[in-house]
Amino acid sequence: MQGEKICEYSGKITSRRVLPNPGGGPKMEASQVLTGKLLGVETTETSTYWSVMRPDGTLFGEGQGVAMSEDGDVATWVGQGVGTIGKAGAVSFRGAVFYHSTSPKWSRLNKVAAIFEYSVDGEGNSSSTLWEWK
């Protein structure tokens, strides 16, 4: 069940590249910088994810990132999701993220599975919202 909203970000894709994929199908990697609030704390996040197109045209992807506050708090995450391709290269993903942090502000995230909605338009503008999964 979807619980408390824990994060809301917006940002921009900073790089994209095509990766080798011995399993077939195109595999794309994207990196981005996002800003927003994680558990109410102003945050900058840097993340990279890859996605591969499956035979039915949907996407499967994995990513990782690091969130940092102005006070030096750090949280890392790993996640997976499924997505679809929209017009002009836009993509939309839904999935789950798992955090780790030693910061007292974010230590409760160590016990949380977060579900997310993520989208990026054809020009590389991205947005992400995460909720605690209860």
Secondary structure, 3 states (H helix, E strand, C coil): CEEEEEEEEEEEEEEEEEECCCCCCCEEEEEEEEEEEECCEEEEEEEEEEEEECCCCCEEEEEEEEEEECCCCEEEEEEEEEEEECHHHCEEEEEEEEEEECCCCCHHHHHCEEEEEEEECCCCEEEEEEEEEC
